Amino acid sequence: MYGGYSNGVGHADNPEPYAYEVAFAVKWAIQDQINGNANLNYNPALGPVVAPWMSWGPYYWSNGMLGRKDGLEWDCADFSADGTHPSSQYGQLKVAAPLLTFLKTDDTTTPWYLVQASVLTPTGGNNQTGNVGTTLPTPLTVLASNNGTAVSGVSVSFTDGSNGTFTPNPAVTNSSGIATTSYKLPTTPGIYTVTASSTNYSSATFTETATSVVKTLAVNGGNNQTGATGSTLPTALTVLATNNGTAVSGVSVAFTDGSTGTFTPNPAITNSSGIASTSYKLPTTAGTYTVTASSSGYTSATFKETATTTTKVLTVTGGNSQTGAAGTTLPTALSVEATNNGTAVSGVSVTFKDINAGGTFNPTTAVTNSSGIASTSYTLPKSAKTITVTAGSIGYTSTTFTEKSTVTKTLAANGGNNQTGVTGTTLPTALTVLATNNGTAVSGVSVSFTDRTGGGTFSPNPAVSNSSGIASTSYTLPTTAGTYTVTASSTGYKSATFTETATTSVAVTQLQLVSGGKQTGTVGTTLPNPIVIKAKDSTGGIVVGASISFTDGVGGTFSPNPAITGSTGEASTSYTLPTKAQNLVVTASDGSVKTTASEASVAGAASKIAIVSGNNQSANPNTLLPNMLIVSVVDKYGNAVSGYTVTFTDNGAGGTFSTTTPITNSFGQASVSYNDRLDGGNCDDHGGSTQTGSVNFTETVI
């Protein structure tokens, strides 16, 4: 305060008017802190704290006895004898009363000066910035408390004095005393004070900032190109449309060069990535042109393009900026257009070179067609690199392509993935990987296998890929149950991984036939479907990693045997039948626990015929022989073949058979009766087929 009575030359404790002048320095410092000066920051949320919090206090200035509008005036009795300090009788009370009122009523002082009763306090979402009309990312939250204790069920209303909106409004405090609302900023840029209030509670305030929306077009491609007058630049002109940094689709962008150049299309519409693209045909007059891309509400973008007076030029029309595997042919041919003052020229010989990069062209020299286009296919070098390809022709300005070759060496899991077995046992299927270079199998690659800290073992390790690019190893699971990731790696190759599971052994109490029973097959062959057995424990749960043995007791074979149950508790084996035709019982067992499957083997193809009886008989002419002529037919293992047709003949001797084509019965036998000829002599009867050979009966007519 300053009463105006000091002459500034009193005692040392009378600093006036210097204290008056220093007061302005304090005033300015407070203003700077309010305006966000970093050198006076007190808020840790806004950066390093370098100053205490400062605030206005009561305003004491008045022009002496003239006073001010609210009635405050200073007279001589309010000051002590030095003319500066308040007197003990009047002045001290006049100073203390406003100060006490300020401390008891100002929002910045009541939280620490007064004993807290019912107050609202900001706890989150303060001092945020967002675009006008958008919702701030962090909700605004306040804590309702009474004498420091959180209060639930308090209805808190929010307002910003503008057209911002709050959801919900009012908000009700939860069990922790917190009321939460989202804040959608007003549509006008500015700094807004949000007030949270509730009946009988002191209010809380937030300071939030709404900024203007920024819509821009930015050059994305095709800038700073040079071409012959009247020609189309090789690279399209592209711009990116963004709204506050986010790509915007559907924006109509117009292009102009202020001259006679043309754009196709014009306007161009931005795609889903916010890109609008147009091709630019240069003006017919040489010069540097500024192309402007514009759209309503967006800042414009500009390109600088140059049209030269060169009359004969080669221009890239296709196949530029491709990437492919080393040693492979790029999918799109490299093509150029030969023009003379913008007119396509046919019959121009264009030579393509990659400056010793190691690639090849087919053809190396191509001739432009009636449209002025010359094209060639390009096979990339066998090493990874970026290649500049030059297309040139005598009298024409050359043009270039940029192509890239990559080398991709990979290991890929080829077999044995996702197996399950008992801890400490070897998985039934080997782990195999395929080594390739750009998709071609590579032999001689040393592949190392590891399960990291699992403790499993591999044999062999490393394994070397064979002529088909396959490296194979067997994996013995760790002794601790769990799921393990096995990594196969080799220097310069992308690794491959397997996921294998080790389980603890569980006693099998029941075996169940799942499929593969009641099949019939030819002796010595493998049944078409495997025999599948499921193992279960005493609770009915499946058992993984159980060893199931198979036997038929008569010489059939199984593969594998034993078979190990997988993640579904099932074990599968292929069954090759014995060489004897019969009904079979296959027994699957795990210790004393067993189950069976019924199968059948039947005789194979007929391969041999033999006389059973009826040979060497005699009878009077035109008399039926006393005994039937009987033959047997068997397969290559000696099993009787039923249902087989046997042909009998006496080779024109004149006798007759009850039938010349009897069919073998279930014992593999076929029989006929024979009536001999009228005159005497021997009869040779013949029985058989082209498949089994034949046998001869000798009969005598007496």
C-alpha positions in Angstrom: 0.0 0.0 0.0 1.1 3.6 -0.5 -0.5 6.5 1.3 1.4 9.2 -0.4 2.8 10.9 2.7 6.4 9.7 2.6 9.1 11.9 1.2 11.5 9.0 0.8 14.3 10.5 2.9 13.3 9.2 6.3 14.8 6.4 8.4 16.3 3.2 6.9 13.0 1.4 7.6 11.2 3.9 5.3 11.9 2.6 1.8 9.3 4.7 0.0 8.9 5.3 -2.9 11.2 2.3 -3.7 8.7 -0.3 -2.2 6.0 1.2 -4.4 8.2 0.6 -7.5 9.2 -2.9 -6.4 5.5 -3.7 -6.1 5.2 -3.4 -9.8 8.0 -5.9 -10.4 6.1 -8.4 -8.2 2.9 -7.6 -10.1 4.6 -8.3 -13.4 6.1 -11.6 -12.2 2.7 -12.8 -11.1 1.3 -11.9 -14.6 4.1 -13.8 -16.3 3.5 -16.9 -14.2 -0.3 -16.8 -15.0 0.6 -16.4 -18.7 2.7 -19.6 -18.6 6.3 -18.3 -18.5 8.5 -21.5 -18.1 11.0 -19.6 -16.0 8.3 -19.2 -13.4 6.6 -22.6 -13.6 5.2 -24.0 -10.4 3.1 -26.9 -11.8 4.9 -30.3 -12.2 2.4 -31.3 -14.8 3.7 -28.5 -17.1 7.5 -29.2 -16.7 10.3 -28.7 -14.2 9.2 -26.6 -11.1 11.5 -23.6 -10.9 9.4 -21.1 -8.8 6.8 -21.0 -6.0 3.2 -20.4 -6.7 2.3 -16.7 -6.6 -1.1 -15.0 -6.4 -2.8 -11.7 -6.1 -3.8 -10.6 -2.6 -6.1 -7.8 -1.4 -5.9 -4.5 -3.3 -5.0 -1.6 -0.9 -4.3 1.3 -3.1 -6.3 4.4 -2.7 -5.6 8.1 -3.3 -5.3 9.2 0.3 -8.4 11.0 1.6 -10.0 11.1 -1.8 -10.7 7.4 -1.5 -12.0 4.9 -4.1 -15.4 3.6 -5.2 -15.7 0.9 -2.5 -15.0 3.6 0.2 -11.4 2.7 1.1 -9.4 5.8 2.0 -6.2 6.5 3.9 -5.8 9.4 6.3 -2.8 10.4 8.5 -4.2 8.6 11.5 -3.9 5.3 9.7 -0.1 5.6 9.6 2.6 5.6 12.2 5.0 8.5 12.6 7.3 7.3 9.7 4.4 7.9 7.3 4.8 4.4 5.9 3.8 1.7 8.2 0.2 1.3 9.5 -0.6 2.7 12.9 -1.4 0.3 15.7 -4.7 1.9 16.5 -6.3 2.2 13.0 -4.0 1.3 10.2 -3.2 -2.3 11.2 -6.9 -3.2 11.5 -7.6 -1.6 8.1 -4.8 -3.8 6.6 -5.7 -7.0 8.5 -9.4 -7.1 7.8 -9.2 -7.3 3.9 -6.3 -9.7 4.2 -8.3 -12.0 6.5 -11.4 -11.8 4.2 -9.2 -12.7 1.2 -7.7 -15.7 2.9 -11.1 -17.0 4.0 -12.9 -16.5 0.7 -10.4 -16.8 -2.3 -10.5 -20.2 -4.1 -6.7 -20.3 -4.1 -6.3 -19.8 -0.4 -9.3 -21.6 1.3 -7.9 -25.1 0.7 -4.9 -24.5 2.9 -6.1 -21.6 5.1 -9.5 -22.8 6.3 -10.4 -26.1 7.9 -11.9 -28.0 4.9 -15.6 -28.8 5.1 -17.4 -29.8 1.9 -15.2 -29.2 -1.1 -14.8 -30.3 -4.7 -11.2 -30.8 -5.9 -10.0 -31.4 -9.5 -8.3 -34.9 -9.7 -7.8 -35.4 -13.4 -8.3 -33.9 -16.9 -7.1 -30.4 -16.2 -5.0 -28.3 -18.6 -5.7 -30.3 -21.8 -5.7 -29.0 -25.4 -7.8 -30.3 -28.3 -9.4 -29.3 -31.6 -12.5 -27.3 -31.5 -15.6 -29.5 -31.4 -13.7 -32.6 -30.3 -13.9 -34.5 -27.0 -10.8 -34.2 -24.8 -8.9 -37.6 -24.4 -8.9 -37.5 -20.6 -12.2 -37.2 -18.7 -12.6 -34.4 -16.2 -12.8 -35.8 -12.6 -13.4 -34.2 -9.3 -13.2 -35.5 -5.7 -16.1 -34.6 -3.3 -14.9 -34.5 0.3 -16.1 -33.4 3.7 -13.4 -32.6 6.2 -11.0 -34.7 4.0 -13.3 -37.7 3.8 -14.5 -38.8 0.3 -18.3 -38.5 -0.2 -20.3 -40.7 -2.6 -23.6 -39.9 -4.2 -22.8 -36.1 -4.7 -24.4 -34.7 -7.9 -21.8 -32.5 -9.6 -22.7 -30.1 -12.4 -20.2 -28.9 -15.0 -20.3 -25.7 -17.1 -17.8 -23.8 -19.3 -19.9 -20.7 -20.0 -19.8 -21.5 -23.7 -21.2 -24.2 -26.0 -19.0 -27.1 -24.9 -20.9 -30.2 -23.7 -20.4 -32.6 -20.9 -21.4 -36.3 -20.7 -22.9 -37.0 -18.2 -24.0 -33.7 -16.7 -24.5 -33.7 -13.8 -22.2 -36.6 -12.8 -22.6 -38.4 -9.5 -19.6 -39.3 -7.3 -18.8 -43.0 -6.9 -17.8 -44.9 -3.7 -14.4 -43.2 -3.9 -16.0 -39.7 -4.0 -15.1 -39.3 -7.7 -17.4 -37.7 -10.3 -16.4 -38.1 -13.9 -17.5 -36.5 -17.2 -16.2 -36.3 -20.7 -15.8 -32.8 -22.2 -16.5 -31.9 -25.8 -14.8 -28.6 -26.5 -16.7 -25.5 -27.9 -16.6 -24.8 -31.6 -14.7 -21.6 -31.2 -10.9 -21.6 -30.4 -10.0 -20.3 -27.0 -9.1 -21.0 -23.4 -12.1 -22.2 -21.3 -12.6 -22.3 -17.6 -14.8 -25.3 -16.6 -16.5 -25.1 -13.2 -17.6 -28.1 -11.3 -20.2 -27.3 -8.6 -22.6 -28.9 -6.2 -24.9 -27.4 -3.5 -23.1 -26.8 -0.2 -19.7 -27.7 -1.8 -16.9 -25.2 -2.8 -16.5 -25.3 -6.6 -13.6 -26.7 -8.6 -12.2 -25.3 -11.8 -10.4 -26.7 -14.9 -8.6 -24.8 -17.6 -9.0 -26.3 -21.1 -7.9 -25.1 -24.5 -9.7 -25.5 -27.9 -7.5 -25.0 -31.0 -8.4 -24.4 -34.6 -8.7 -27.3 -37.0 -5.8 -27.5 -39.5 -6.6 -28.9 -42.9 -3.6 -29.2 -45.2 -2.5 -30.5 -48.6 1.1 -31.7 -48.7 3.2 -32.8 -51.7 3.6 -36.6 -51.6 5.3 -37.4 -54.8 6.3 -36.2 -58.3 7.9 -33.0 -57.3 11.0 -31.4 -59.1 10.8 -33.4 -62.3 12.1 -32.5 -65.7 10.7 -33.5 -69.1 10.5 -32.4 -72.7 7.9 -29.8 -73.6 4.6 -31.3 -74.3 5.5 -34.7 -72.7 3.9 -36.3 -69.7 6.1 -36.5 -66.6 7.0 -40.1 -65.7 5.9 -39.8 -62.1 2.4 -38.8 -61.2 1.9 -35.7 -59.0 0.4 -36.8 -55.6 -0.7 -34.9 -52.6 -1.8 -36.0 -49.1 -4.9 -34.4 -47.5 -4.8 -34.3 -43.7 -7.0 -32.8 -41.0 -4.9 -32.2 -37.9 -2.5 -34.9 -39.2 -5.1 -37.5 -40.0 -5.4 -38.6 -43.6 -8.8 -37.6 -45.2 -10.5 -39.5 -48.0 -12.9 -38.1 -50.6 -11.3 -34.7 -50.8 -11.6 -33.1 -54.3 -8.2 -31.6 -55.3 -7.8 -29.3 -58.3 -4.4 -28.8 -60.1 -3.3 -25.8 -62.1 0.0 -24.6 -63.6 -1.1 -21.2 -64.8 -0.1 -22.3 -68.3 -1.1 -24.8 -71.0 -0.1 -28.0 -69.2 -2.8 -30.5 -68.6 -3.7 -32.8 -65.7 -5.4 -36.2 -65.8 -7.7 -36.5 -63.9 -8.5 -32.9 -62.7 -9.8 -32.6 -60.1 -8.5 -35.8 -58.4 -10.2 -37.4 -55.4 -8.2 -38.6 -52.3 -8.3 -42.3 -51.7 -8.7 -44.1 -48.4 -5.1 -43.2 -47.5 -5.8 -39.5 -48.2 -3.8 -39.5 -51.5 -4.9 -37.7 -54.7 -2.9 -38.4 -57.8 -2.8 -36.9 -61.3 -0.5 -37.2 -64.3 1.0 -33.9 -65.7 1.6 -33.2 -69.4 4.0 -30.3 -69.5 3.3 -27.1 -71.5 4.6 -26.8 -75.0 6.9 -23.9 -74.0 10.2 -24.5 -72.1 10.3 -23.2 -68.6 9.9 -24.0 -64.9 6.3 -24.2 -63.8 4.7 -24.0 -60.4 1.8 -26.4 -60.1 -0.7 -25.7 -57.3 -2.9 -28.3 -55.7 -5.9 -26.8 -53.9 -9.1 -27.7 -52.2 -11.7 -25.7 -50.4 -10.8 -25.3 -46.7 -7.3 -26.8 -47.1 -3.9 -25.1 -47.4 -2.5 -25.5 -50.9 0.5 -27.5 -52.0 2.9 -26.6 -54.8 5.2 -28.5 -57.2 8.1 -27.2 -59.3 8.3 -28.9 -62.7 10.6 -28.1 -65.6 9.8 -28.4 -69.4 13.0 -28.4 -71.5 13.5 -27.7 -75.2 15.0 -31.1 -75.8 13.2 -32.4 -78.9 14.0 -36.2 -78.7 13.5 -37.8 -75.3 13.0 -41.3 -73.8 10.5 -41.4 -71.0 9.8 -44.3 -68.5 6.3 -45.6 -69.1 6.3 -48.8 -67.0 8.2 -51.2 -64.8 10.0 -48.6 -62.6 10.6 -49.0 -58.8 10.1 -52.8 -58.7 11.5 -55.2 -56.0 12.1 -58.9 -56.6 14.1 -61.8 -55.4 17.7 -61.9 -56.6 18.1 -63.9 -59.8 14.4 -63.7 -60.7 12.7 -61.8 -63.6 10.8 -58.7 -62.6 7.0 -59.2 -63.1 6.5 -56.0 -65.1 8.5 -55.3 -68.3 10.6 -52.1 -68.4 9.2 -49.9 -71.0 10.0 -46.4 -72.4 8.4 -44.1 -74.9 10.4 -42.3 -77.5 9.1 -38.9 -78.5 10.1 -36.0 -80.7 8.6 -32.8 -79.4 6.0 -34.8 -77.7 5.1 -37.0 -80.7 5.7 -40.8 -80.3 8.4 -42.1 -82.7 8.5 -45.7 -83.9 11.5 -47.7 -85.0 13.9 -46.3 -82.4 16.5 -48.7 -81.1 16.7 -48.4 -77.3 19.5 -50.1 -75.4 19.1 -51.1 -71.8 22.1 -51.3 -69.3 22.4 -51.8 -65.6 26.1 -50.6 -65.4 27.7 -54.0 -64.5 25.2 -54.7 -61.8 24.9 -58.3 -63.2 21.3 -58.4 -64.3 20.2 -59.4 -67.8 17.8 -58.0 -70.4 15.7 -59.7 -73.0 16.1 -58.1 -75.4 19.0 -55.9 -74.5 18.1 -53.6 -77.4 14.4 -53.1 -78.1 12.8 -51.2 -81.0 9.9 -48.9 -80.4 6.6 -49.9 -81.8 4.0 -47.8 -83.6 3.1 -46.2 -80.3 6.7 -45.3 -79.6 7.1 -47.9 -76.9 10.1 -50.1 -76.4 10.1 -52.8 -73.7 12.4 -55.4 -72.2 12.2 -58.0 -69.4 14.8 -57.7 -66.7 16.3 -60.5 -64.7 17.8 -59.2 -61.4 21.4 -59.9 -60.3 21.9 -62.8 -58.0 22.9 -60.6 -55.0 20.9 -58.1 -53.0 21.3 -54.5 -54.3 19.6 -51.4 -55.7 20.1 -51.2 -59.4 19.9 -48.2 -61.7 18.9 -49.2 -65.3 19.6 -46.8 -68.1 17.6 -46.7 -71.3 19.4 -44.8 -74.1 19.3 -44.2 -77.8 21.5 -42.1 -80.1 20.1 -38.6 -80.4 17.7 -39.1 -77.5 18.0 -38.0 -73.9 18.2 -41.1 -71.8 16.0 -42.2 -68.9 16.5 -44.4 -65.9 14.7 -47.0 -63.8 15.4 -47.9 -60.2 15.0 -51.6 -59.3 15.8 -53.6 -56.2 16.9 -57.2 -55.8 16.5 -58.9 -52.4 17.9 -62.2 -51.1 15.6 -64.2 -48.8 17.1 -67.2 -47.0 14.6 -69.0 -44.8 14.2 -72.0 -42.7 10.6 -73.4 -42.5 9.2 -76.1 -40.2 8.6 -79.1 -42.5 7.5 -81.8 -40.1 7.2 -82.8 -36.5 5.6 -79.6 -35.2 2.9 -79.6 -32.4 3.7 -83.0 -30.9 3.0 -84.2 -27.4 4.9 -86.8 -25.4 5.8 -87.9 -21.9 8.7 -86.0 -20.2 12.1 -87.5 -21.0 10.9 -89.5 -24.1 11.7 -89.0 -27.7 8.9 -87.6 -29.9 7.7 -90.1 -32.5 8.2 -87.8 -35.5 11.5 -86.1 -36.2 11.7 -82.3 -36.4 12.4 -81.3 -40.0 13.1 -77.9 -41.6 13.3 -76.9 -45.2 16.2 -74.5 -46.1 15.4 -72.2 -49.1 17.0 -69.3 -50.9 14.4 -67.2 -52.7 12.2 -70.3 -52.7 14.8 -72.8 -54.0 15.8 -75.6 -51.7 19.4 -75.4 -50.5 21.5 -78.4 -49.5 24.5 -78.5 -47.1 23.0 -75.9 -44.7 24.0 -76.6 -41.1 20.9 -76.1 -38.9 21.2 -75.9 -35.1 18.3 -76.8 -32.8 17.6 -75.5 -29.3 14.8 -75.4 -26.8 16.7 -72.7 -24.9 16.7 -73.6 -21.2 14.3 -76.5 -21.6 16.9 -79.2 -21.2 15.7 -81.4 -24.1 18.2 -83.0 -26.4 18.5 -83.3 -30.2 20.2 -85.9 -32.4 21.9 -84.9 -34.5 22.6 -81.3 -33.6 23.4 -79.5 -35.8 21.7 -81.3 -38.7 22.7 -80.7 -42.4 20.1 -80.2 -45.1 20.1 -82.9 -47.8 19.7 -82.5 -51.5 16.0 -81.6 -51.0 17.0 -78.9 -48.5 15.7 -80.9 -45.6 17.5 -81.0 -42.2 16.1 -83.5 -39.7 16.7 -84.2 -36.0 15.0 -86.3 -33.3 13.9 -84.5 -30.1 14.0 -86.0 -26.6 11.7 -84.0 -24.4 12.9 -82.3 -21.2 12.2 -84.0 -17.9 9.9 -81.2 -16.7 6.3 -81.0 -18.0 5.6 -78.0 -20.1 5.2 -76.5 -23.6 8.6 -75.8 -25.3 9.5 -73.7 -28.2 12.2 -75.2 -30.3 14.2 -72.9 -32.6 16.0 -74.0 -35.7 18.6 -71.5 -36.9 21.4 -71.1 -39.4 23.7 -68.2 -40.1 22.1 -65.9 -42.7 18.7 -67.7 -42.6 15.5 -66.7 -41.0 14.8 -69.1 -38.1 12.0 -71.6 -37.8 10.2 -72.6 -34.6 8.4 -75.7 -33.4 6.0 -76.0 -30.4 6.3 -79.3 -28.5 4.6 -80.4 -25.3 6.0 -82.6 -22.5 3.5 -84.2 -20.1 3.9 -86.2 -17.0 3.1 -90.0 -17.3 -0.4 -90.9 -16.2 -1.5 -94.6 -15.6 -3.7 -96.0 -18.3 -6.7 -97.8 -16.9 -8.8 -98.3 -20.1 -8.2 -98.6 -23.8 -10.9 -97.9 -26.4 -11.0 -98.8 -30.1 -11.7 -95.6 -31.9 -11.6 -96.8 -35.5 -10.0 -99.3 -37.9 -11.8 -102.4 -36.7 -13.8 -105.0 -38.8 -11.7 -104.5 -41.9 -11.1 -107.1 -44.5 -8.0 -107.3 -46.7 -6.0 -109.6 -48.9 -3.4 -111.7 -47.2 0.0 -110.0 -47.0 -1.4 -106.5 -47.7 -1.8 -103.5 -45.4 -5.4 -102.6 -44.3 -6.6 -99.4 -45.9 -7.4 -97.7 -42.6 -5.1 -97.5 -39.5 -6.2 -99.0 -36.2 -6.8 -96.1 -33.7 -6.8 -96.7 -29.9 -7.7 -94.1 -27.3 -6.1 -94.3 -23.8 -7.9 -93.0 -20.7 -7.1 -92.8 -17.0 -9.2 -93.7 -14.0 -11.1 -90.5 -14.2 -12.0 -90.9 -17.8 -9.5 -88.3 -18.9 -7.3 -88.9 -21.9 -3.7 -90.0 -21.4 -1.0 -88.3 -23.6 2.3 -90.1 -24.3 1.1 -93.6 -23.5 2.9 -96.4 -25.3 0.4 -98.8 -26.9 1.7 -102.2 -28.2 -0.1 -104.2 -30.9 -0.1 -108.0 -31.7 -2.2 -110.5 -33.6 -0.4 -113.7 -32.5 -0.2 -115.0 -36.1 2.5 -113.1 -37.8 0.9 -109.8 -39.0 3.0 -106.6 -38.6 2.3 -103.1 -37.2 3.9 -99.8 -38.0 4.6 -98.1 -35.6 4.7 -100.6 -32.8 4.4 -99.5 -30.1 2.5 -96.3 -31.0 2.5 -93.2 -28.7 -0.8 -91.5 -27.8 -0.9 -87.8 -28.9 -2.6 -84.7 -27.6 -6.0 -86.3 -28.1 -5.0 -89.5 -26.2 -5.1 -91.5 -29.5 -2.4 -93.8 -30.9 -2.6 -95.0 -34.5 -0.9 -97.9 -36.3 -1.0 -99.5 -39.8 -1.6 -103.3 -39.9 -0.1 -105.6 -42.5 -2.1 -108.8 -42.6 -0.4 -112.3 -42.2 -0.2 -114.5 -45.3 -2.8 -117.0 -44.1 -6.5 -116.3 -44.8 -8.4 -116.3 -41.5 -10.3 -114.2 -39.0 -8.0 -112.2 -36.8 -8.0 -110.6 -33.4 -5.6 -107.7 -32.9 -4.8 -106.9 -29.2 -3.8 -103.4 -28.2 -2.2 -103.2 -24.7 -0.5 -100.9 -22.2 0.8 -103.2 -19.6 -2.2 -105.3 -18.3 -4.8 -102.9 -19.9 -6.0 -104.3 -23.2 -8.6 -104.0 -26.0 -9.1 -105.8 -29.3 -10.1 -105.2 -32.9 -11.5 -107.8 -35.2 -10.0 -108.1 -38.7 -10.1 -110.6 -41.6 -7.6 -111.7 -44.2 -8.8 -113.4 -47.4 -7.0 -115.3 -50.1 -5.3 -113.4 -52.9 -5.4 -113.9 -56.6 -5.5 -117.6 -57.9 -2.0 -118.7 -58.8 -1.9 -122.5 -58.8 -4.2 -125.4 -59.6 -3.8 -129.1 -58.5 -5.6 -132.4 -58.8 -7.4 -133.5 -55.7 -9.0 -136.8 -56.9 -10.5 -138.6 -60.0 -7.4 -139.3 -61.9 -6.5 -142.6 -63.5 -10.0 -144.1 -63.6 -11.4 -146.7 -66.2 -14.9 -147.5 -67.5 -16.8 -149.1 -70.4 -17.5 -146.9 -73.4 -20.2 -144.3 -73.0 -20.2 -144.8 -69.3 -20.0 -142.2 -66.5 -16.8 -142.5 -64.5 -17.4 -143.6 -61.0 -15.6 -140.7 -59.3 -15.8 -137.0 -59.9 -12.8 -135.1 -61.3 -11.8 -132.6 -58.6 -9.2 -129.9 -58.6 -8.1 -127.3 -56.0 -7.1 -123.6 -56.7 -4.9 -121.6 -54.3 -3.2 -118.2 -54.1 0.6 -117.7 -54.0 0.6 -118.4 -50.2 -1.4 -121.6 -50.6 -4.8 -120.2 -49.4 -7.9 -121.8 -51.1 -9.4 -119.5 -53.6 -13.2 -119.7 -53.8 -15.5 -118.4 -56.6 -12.9 -119.1 -59.2 -13.9 -120.6 -62.6 -12.0 -123.7 -63.9 -12.3 -124.8 -67.5 -12.3 -128.6 -68.3 -11.7 -130.1 -71.8 -10.8 -133.6 -73.1 -9.2 -132.1 -76.2 -11.8 -133.5 -78.7 -11.7 -137.1 -77.3 -15.5 -137.3 -77.6 -16.4 -137.5 -73.9 -18.8 -135.1 -72.1 -18.6 -133.2 -68.8 -21.4 -132.4 -66.4 -20.1 -128.8 -66.9 -17.0 -127.5 -68.5 -16.7 -124.4 -66.3 -17.3 -125.3 -62.6 -16.7 -122.7 -59.9 -14.5 -123.4 -56.8 -16.3 -123.7 -53.5 -15.3 -122.3 -50.1 -12.5 -124.9 -49.9 -11.1 -123.8 -53.3 -12.3 -127.0 -55.0 -14.1 -127.4 -58.4 -15.5 -130.8 -59.5 -17.2 -132.3 -62.7 -18.5 -135.7 -63.7 -17.2 -137.2 -67.0 -18.9 -139.6 -69.4 -16.3 -141.3 -71.6 -16.4 -141.8 -75.4 -18.0 -144.7 -77.3 -14.9 -146.5 -78.5 -12.1 -147.8 -76.4 -8.8 -146.0 -75.5 -7.3 -143.4 -73.2 -8.7 -140.0 -72.6 -6.6 -137.1 -71.5 -8.8 -134.5 -69.6 -7.4 -131.1 -69.1 -8.5 -128.6 -66.3 -7.2 -125.1 -65.6 -7.0 -121.4 -66.7 -4.5 -118.9 -68.1 -3.9 -117.5 -64.7 -3.2 -120.8 -62.8 -1.8 -123.0 -65.5 -3.3 -126.5 -66.0 -3.4 -130.1 -64.8 -4.2 -133.3 -66.8 -6.4 -136.2 -65.8 -5.8 -139.6 -67.6 -8.9 -141.8 -67.9 -9.2 -145.3 -69.7 -12.1 -146.6 -71.8 -12.1 -150.5 -71.8 
